Amino acid sequence: LLGLALARDSQRIAVLALVGGFVTPLLVSTGTNAQVALFSYLALLNAGLLWVAYAKNWRALPLAFIFSLVYFWSWYQTFYEPSALALTLGFAVIFFAEFAALPAIRALKTGSQYTEDVVLALLNTAWFVLALHLMLFEHERWLLTIDVVVLSMAYLALARLAPAPKSGQPLARVLYAGLALTLVTLAIPIRLAGAWITIGWAIEGAVLIWSGFSTNTRLLRMAGFVIYLLVALR
């Protein structure tokens, strides 16, 4: 069906193929733990849909995101055990990277994004960080901290590499800079405790305010003051 959709340049046929592809595992399910087969199938299906969406500039990818999350969390609630950590973490990274790719590519090309790209980037980050937290917080907190910081650095790189606008801040830069800032702020309480959380946030706020004045970036200054509000409340 995807081939027919490409041949006829029909997004409706592509959506039909998408729905059929995601319904298939449900129809052939035996109720047993088939993580490798299921997640490998979903990863390949998403890769094909991602390529079609990019090639044709179609905008139905969020539907694939919803189906993938339903399968992932359904399997997680039913079958996940700590012994499956490495494999589950690997598939989570693959799913996250697939759904982060298209919004990032569009941001790097134009400096702006569709509304659904913004929503997809936010929700994709949220579910991935939640999955990392559930799998790593109790026994692998250092790995969780490193993962969150690395993801923050990747978003910061995207914010810096997005094309400069003719005037004002482009949506892509604001989006990815905001995600990077949010993740760094989350990383502090993940690793630290007690008064060290307050100290870490205070240092981060000072750096942001200084950077905002140095680069004449209002967004950084505002973010720094918001973090100082958190410090005061804490």
Rosetta blueprint (number, residue, H / E / L):
1 L L
2 L H
3 G H
4 L H
5 A H
6 L H
7 A H
8 R H
9 D L
10 S L
11 Q H
12 R H
13 I H
14 A H
15 V H
16 L H
17 A H
18 L H
19 V H
20 G H
21 G H
22 F H
23 V H
24 T H
25 P H
26 L H
27 L H
28 V H
29 S L
30 T L
31 G L
32 T L
33 N L
34 A L
35 Q H
36 V H
37 A H
38 L H
39 F H
40 S H
41 Y H
42 L H
43 A H
44 L H
45 L H
46 N H
47 A H
48 G H
49 L H
50 L H
51 W H
52 V H
53 A H
54 Y H
55 A H
56 K H
57 N L
58 W L
59 R L
60 A L
61 L H
62 P H
63 L H
64 A H
65 F H
66 I H
67 F H
68 S H
69 L H
70 V H
71 Y H
72 F H
73 W H
74 S H
75 W H
76 Y H
77 Q H
78 T H
79 F H
80 Y L
81 E L
82 P H
83 S H
84 A H
85 L H
86 A H
87 L H
88 T H
89 L H
90 G H
91 F H
92 A H
93 V H
94 I H
95 F H
96 F H
97 A H
98 E H
99 F H
100 A H
101 A H
102 L H
103 P H
104 A H
105 I H
106 R H
107 A H
108 L H
109 K H
110 T H
111 G L
112 S L
113 Q L
114 Y L
115 T H
116 E H
117 D H
118 V H
119 V H
120 L H
121 A H
122 L H
123 L H
124 N H
125 T H
126 A H
127 W H
128 F H
129 V H
130 L H
131 A H
132 L H
133 H H
134 L H
135 M H
136 L H
137 F L
138 E L
139 H L
140 E L
141 R H
142 W H
143 L H
144 L H
145 T H
146 I H
147 D H
148 V H
149 V H
150 V H
151 L H
152 S H
153 M H
154 A H
155 Y H
156 L H
157 A H
158 L H
159 A H
160 R H
161 L H
162 A L
163 P L
164 A L
165 P L
166 K L
167 S L
168 G L
169 Q L
170 P L
171 L H
172 A H
173 R H
174 V H
175 L H
176 Y H
177 A H
178 G H
179 L H
180 A H
181 L H
182 T H
183 L H
184 V H
185 T H
186 L H
187 A H
188 I H
189 P H
190 I H
191 R H
192 L L
193 A L
194 G L
195 A H
196 W H
197 I H
198 T H
199 I H
200 G H
201 W H
202 A H
203 I H
204 E H
205 G H
206 A H
207 V H
208 L H
209 I H
210 W H
211 S H
212 G H
213 F H
214 S H
215 T H
216 N L
217 T L
218 R H
219 L H
220 L H
221 R H
222 M H
223 A H
224 G H
225 F H
226 V H
227 I H
228 Y H
229 L H
230 L H
231 V H
232 A H
233 L H
234 R L
